[in-house]
Amino acid sequence: MADTPHIAFIVHGKIRAKSRLLAKLLEHFQSIGTLTFFTTKPDMCGLKCSSEALRKGATILIAVGGDGTVNEVANAILTNPKASELKMGILPFGKGNDFCRSLGISKDLATLRKNILFGKSRQIDVAELEFTEKGGKPSKRYFVNIADVGLGGFATQMLRTGKSIWGSSMTYFFVILRSFLFYKPVKVKFFSENFELESPAMSICMANGKYFASGLGIAPEAKVDDGLLDWVFLLKISVWDYLKKLPQLKKGRKIRHPQVSYGQGTQCKITGEHPIPIDMDGEFVGFTPLTCRIMPSALTILA
């Protein structure tokens, strides 16, 4: 490479055997550029760590964690004035790692090293979401994978307040089951450039990637670089419907059900009869009303 890169690793603070991992990162990457390491803490999230790394001159940010860490690192890049000059890599060490499934990214350090050395990257779309924070303040954030209004937002609230005693797939499975028991369809209004819907709904997904909830292929036709978002509408769906269709979701197949439909577009607006919780890349962020729009080829990913 013509220039020596400044590589910053944004490492989730709860990764197991973190010291051993940091030693391996140093061993693999110290010969190809300047390295800095940031570990997230309760008072220093991935967004803050990434912003600090960029302030210190990092040109490549590597998200080491799950979908939440990926989202925070991406937001730091996208809100930086030099976003078009920056690159992002991912080492999936989280619970779900759903975004990496769509891109085929593994935690193989040698592959990431080669991608950095030879500049192997691709441009992906991101989505801009305007919504209301928990305290009622208007907010704007970006997501790279999926935002989910309704059941998903409710489930992530439950997930973050509970304790995980199983693996990621089983944890998500039981959280979704519990959510079906407590969450009821809410009347929503959905508007896009080519489609409108007004109906009680369990969930509406805005998908850039295919997977969420630790490997469920909710949006089988979604592509991260087609300039479109895929809509998935789950209307009056019961827990029994979910259980019967679970094998198809795991295989990434479209669901055939009268209360399930799909669509595509570049922007949408969603309102509800009362504020509805929103899940963004596996994290609860706030409530409707919301507006969402696609930003084509807005982020460079080492992949």
C-alpha positions as CSV (number, residue, x, y, z in Angstrom):
1,M,0.0,0.0,0.0
2,A,1.1,3.5,-0.8
3,D,0.3,4.9,2.7
4,T,0.7,3.2,6.0
5,P,-2.8,2.9,7.5
6,H,-3.7,4.0,11.0
7,I,-5.9,1.1,12.2
8,A,-8.1,1.4,15.3
9,F,-9.7,-1.6,16.9
10,I,-13.0,-0.9,18.7
11,V,-13.3,-3.9,21.0
12,H,-16.5,-4.7,23.0
13,G,-15.6,-4.7,26.7
14,K,-17.5,-8.0,27.5
15,I,-15.7,-10.3,25.0
16,R,-14.4,-13.4,26.6
17,A,-10.6,-13.9,26.7
18,K,-10.2,-10.3,25.6
19,S,-6.5,-10.2,26.6
20,R,-5.7,-13.1,24.5
21,L,-7.6,-11.6,21.5
22,L,-5.8,-8.3,21.9
23,A,-2.4,-10.1,21.8
24,K,-3.4,-11.9,18.6
25,L,-4.6,-8.6,17.0
26,L,-1.2,-7.1,17.8
27,E,0.7,-10.0,16.4
28,H,-1.3,-10.1,13.1
29,F,-1.5,-6.4,12.4
30,Q,1.4,-4.5,13.9
31,S,3.6,-4.9,10.8
32,I,1.1,-3.3,8.4
33,G,0.3,0.0,10.1
34,T,-0.1,2.1,13.2
35,L,-2.4,0.4,15.7
36,T,-4.6,1.8,18.5
37,F,-6.9,-0.2,20.7
38,F,-10.1,1.0,22.4
39,T,-12.2,-1.1,24.7
40,T,-15.8,-0.1,25.3
41,K,-17.0,0.6,28.8
42,P,-20.3,1.6,30.4
43,D,-19.3,5.3,30.1
44,M,-17.4,4.9,26.8
45,C,-19.5,3.2,24.2
46,G,-18.4,2.1,20.7
47,L,-19.6,5.4,19.2
48,K,-17.4,7.5,21.6
49,C,-14.4,5.2,21.2
50,S,-14.7,5.4,17.4
51,S,-15.0,9.2,17.5
52,E,-11.9,9.4,19.6
53,A,-10.1,7.1,17.3
54,L,-11.0,9.2,14.3
55,R,-9.9,12.4,16.2
56,K,-6.5,10.7,16.7
57,G,-6.1,10.1,13.0
58,A,-7.4,6.6,12.4
59,T,-8.3,5.8,8.8
60,I,-9.5,2.3,9.3
61,L,-11.9,1.3,12.1
62,I,-12.3,-2.4,13.0
63,A,-15.5,-3.2,15.0
64,V,-14.7,-6.2,17.2
65,G,-18.0,-7.3,18.7
66,G,-21.6,-7.8,17.7
67,D,-24.2,-6.0,15.6
68,G,-24.5,-3.2,18.2
69,T,-20.7,-2.5,18.1
70,V,-20.9,-2.5,14.3
71,N,-23.7,0.0,14.4
72,E,-21.8,2.4,16.7
73,V,-18.6,2.2,14.6
74,A,-20.6,2.8,11.4
75,N,-22.4,5.8,13.0
76,A,-19.0,7.4,14.0
77,I,-17.8,7.0,10.4
78,L,-20.9,8.3,8.8
79,T,-21.1,11.4,10.9
80,N,-17.4,12.2,10.3
81,P,-16.7,15.0,7.7
82,K,-14.2,12.6,6.0
83,A,-16.5,9.6,5.9
84,S,-15.8,8.9,2.2
85,E,-12.1,8.5,2.9
86,L,-12.6,6.0,5.8
87,K,-12.9,2.2,5.8
88,M,-14.5,-0.1,8.2
89,G,-13.7,-3.7,9.0
90,I,-15.6,-6.2,11.2
91,L,-14.5,-9.1,13.4
92,P,-17.7,-10.8,14.6
93,F,-17.5,-11.6,18.3
94,G,-21.0,-10.8,19.3
95,K,-24.2,-12.7,20.1
96,G,-26.0,-12.5,16.8
97,N,-23.5,-11.2,14.2
98,D,-26.3,-11.0,11.7
99,F,-24.9,-8.3,9.5
100,C,-21.8,-10.3,8.9
101,R,-24.0,-13.2,7.6
102,S,-25.1,-11.1,4.7
103,L,-21.6,-10.1,3.8
104,G,-19.9,-13.4,4.5
105,I,-17.5,-12.0,7.0
106,S,-15.8,-14.3,9.5
107,K,-13.6,-13.7,12.5
108,D,-10.5,-14.9,10.5
109,L,-7.7,-12.5,11.2
110,A,-5.6,-13.5,8.2
111,T,-8.5,-12.7,5.8
112,L,-8.9,-9.2,7.4
113,R,-5.2,-8.6,7.2
114,K,-5.2,-9.4,3.4
115,N,-8.2,-7.2,2.9
116,I,-6.3,-4.3,4.5
117,L,-3.1,-5.0,2.7
118,F,-4.6,-5.3,-0.8
119,G,-7.4,-2.8,-0.3
120,K,-10.2,-5.3,-0.8
121,S,-13.4,-3.5,0.0
122,R,-16.9,-2.9,-1.2
123,Q,-19.4,0.0,-1.0
124,I,-22.6,-0.8,0.9
125,D,-25.8,1.1,1.5
126,V,-26.9,2.4,4.9
127,A,-30.2,3.7,6.1
128,E,-30.9,7.0,7.9
129,L,-33.5,6.8,10.6
130,E,-35.2,9.7,12.3
131,F,-37.2,8.8,15.4
132,T,-38.0,9.8,19.0
133,E,-35.7,8.9,21.9
134,K,-37.0,7.4,25.1
135,G,-37.0,10.8,26.8
136,G,-39.1,12.3,23.9
137,K,-36.2,14.0,22.1
138,P,-36.0,13.8,18.3
139,S,-33.0,11.8,17.1
140,K,-31.2,10.6,14.0
141,R,-29.1,7.5,13.6
142,Y,-27.9,5.2,10.8
143,F,-28.3,1.5,10.6
144,V,-26.5,-1.0,8.3
145,N,-28.6,-4.1,8.8
146,I,-32.2,-4.0,10.0
147,A,-34.6,-1.7,11.9
148,D,-37.7,-3.3,13.3
149,V,-40.8,-1.5,14.6
150,G,-43.0,-3.3,17.1
151,L,-42.2,-6.9,18.3
152,G,-38.5,-6.5,17.6
153,G,-38.2,-3.3,19.6
154,F,-40.1,-4.9,22.4
155,A,-37.9,-8.0,22.3
156,T,-34.7,-6.0,22.5
157,Q,-35.9,-4.1,25.5
158,M,-36.6,-7.5,27.2
159,L,-33.2,-8.9,26.0
160,R,-31.2,-6.0,27.4
161,T,-32.9,-6.1,30.8
162,G,-32.7,-9.9,31.3
163,K,-29.8,-12.3,31.8
164,S,-28.6,-14.7,29.1
165,I,-28.0,-18.2,30.3
166,W,-28.1,-19.9,26.9
167,G,-26.3,-19.5,23.6
168,S,-27.2,-16.6,21.3
169,S,-29.7,-18.6,19.2
170,M,-31.6,-20.0,22.2
171,T,-31.5,-16.7,24.0
172,Y,-33.2,-14.9,21.0
173,F,-35.6,-17.8,20.6
174,F,-37.0,-17.6,24.1
175,V,-37.0,-13.8,24.1
176,I,-39.1,-13.8,20.9
177,L,-41.5,-16.4,22.4
178,R,-42.0,-14.3,25.5
179,S,-42.5,-11.2,23.4
180,F,-45.3,-12.9,21.5
181,L,-47.0,-13.6,24.8
182,F,-46.9,-10.0,26.0
183,Y,-46.8,-7.8,22.8
184,K,-50.1,-7.2,21.0
185,P,-50.6,-5.8,17.4
186,V,-50.7,-2.0,17.3
187,K,-52.5,-0.1,14.6
188,V,-49.8,1.5,12.3
189,K,-49.7,3.7,9.2
190,F,-46.9,3.0,6.7
191,F,-46.2,5.2,3.8
192,S,-43.5,4.7,1.1
193,E,-43.1,6.1,-2.4
194,N,-45.1,3.2,-3.9
195,F,-47.1,1.7,-1.1
196,E,-49.4,2.5,1.8
197,L,-50.6,0.4,4.7
198,E,-52.9,1.0,7.6
199,S,-53.4,-2.0,9.8
200,P,-52.8,-3.6,13.2
201,A,-49.3,-5.1,13.0
202,M,-47.0,-7.1,15.2
203,S,-43.9,-5.9,13.3
204,I,-42.6,-3.9,10.3
205,C,-39.0,-4.5,9.3
206,M,-36.9,-2.1,7.2
207,A,-34.1,-4.4,5.9
208,N,-30.8,-3.6,4.3
209,G,-29.4,-7.0,5.3
210,K,-31.1,-10.4,5.2
211,Y,-30.8,-11.6,8.9
212,F,-31.7,-10.6,12.4
213,A,-32.2,-12.3,15.8
214,S,-29.2,-14.5,15.5
215,G,-29.7,-16.0,12.0
216,L,-33.4,-15.6,11.1
217,G,-33.6,-14.8,7.4
218,I,-36.4,-12.2,7.7
219,A,-35.7,-10.5,4.4
220,P,-34.5,-13.1,1.9
221,E,-34.2,-10.8,-1.1
222,A,-32.5,-7.9,0.7
223,K,-29.1,-6.8,-0.7
224,V,-26.7,-4.4,1.0
225,D,-25.7,-2.7,-2.3
226,D,-28.9,-2.5,-4.4
227,G,-29.9,1.0,-3.3
228,L,-33.2,-0.3,-1.8
229,L,-34.6,-1.2,1.5
230,D,-36.8,-4.3,1.8
231,W,-40.0,-4.0,3.8
232,V,-41.4,-7.0,5.8
233,F,-44.9,-6.7,7.2
234,L,-46.0,-9.1,10.0
235,L,-49.6,-8.2,10.8
236,K,-51.8,-10.4,13.0
237,I,-49.2,-13.2,13.6
238,S,-49.5,-15.6,16.5
239,V,-46.8,-17.4,18.4
240,W,-48.0,-20.6,16.7
241,D,-47.6,-19.0,13.3
242,Y,-44.0,-18.1,14.3
243,L,-43.2,-21.6,15.5
244,K,-44.6,-23.2,12.4
245,K,-42.7,-20.8,10.1
246,L,-39.4,-20.9,12.1
247,P,-37.7,-23.5,9.9
248,Q,-38.4,-21.4,6.8
249,L,-37.0,-18.3,8.5
250,K,-33.8,-20.1,9.4
251,K,-33.4,-21.2,5.8
252,G,-34.0,-17.6,4.6
253,R,-37.2,-18.4,2.7
254,K,-40.1,-16.1,2.1
255,I,-43.1,-16.8,4.4
256,R,-46.3,-17.7,2.8
257,H,-49.0,-16.5,5.1
258,P,-52.0,-14.1,4.5
259,Q,-50.7,-11.8,7.3
260,V,-47.2,-11.6,5.9
261,S,-46.2,-9.4,3.0
262,Y,-43.0,-7.9,1.4
263,G,-42.1,-4.8,-0.5
264,Q,-39.2,-2.5,-1.5
265,G,-38.5,1.2,-1.6
266,T,-36.0,3.9,-0.9
267,Q,-37.9,5.7,1.9
268,C,-40.8,5.3,4.3
269,K,-42.7,6.9,7.2
270,I,-44.3,4.9,10.1
271,T,-46.7,6.2,12.7
272,G,-48.7,4.4,15.3
273,E,-51.8,4.9,17.5
274,H,-49.3,5.3,20.3
275,P,-45.4,5.3,20.3
276,I,-44.1,1.9,19.1
277,P,-40.6,0.6,20.2
278,I,-37.8,0.4,17.6
279,D,-35.0,-2.1,17.3
280,M,-32.0,-0.9,15.3
281,D,-29.3,-3.4,14.5
282,G,-30.2,-5.4,17.6
283,E,-30.5,-2.5,20.0
284,F,-33.5,-0.7,21.4
285,V,-33.2,3.0,20.4
286,G,-36.6,4.7,20.8
287,F,-40.1,5.0,19.4
288,T,-42.2,6.0,16.4
289,P,-43.1,8.2,14.6
290,L,-40.1,7.6,12.3
291,T,-38.9,8.4,8.8
292,C,-36.3,6.2,7.1
293,R,-34.4,6.6,3.8
294,I,-31.7,4.6,2.0
295,M,-28.2,6.1,1.4
296,P,-26.7,4.2,-1.5
297,S,-23.0,3.3,-1.3
298,A,-22.4,5.4,1.8
299,L,-20.0,3.1,3.7
300,T,-16.8,1.3,2.6
301,I,-16.5,-2.2,4.2
302,L,-13.3,-4.3,4.1
303,A,-14.8,-7.5,2.7
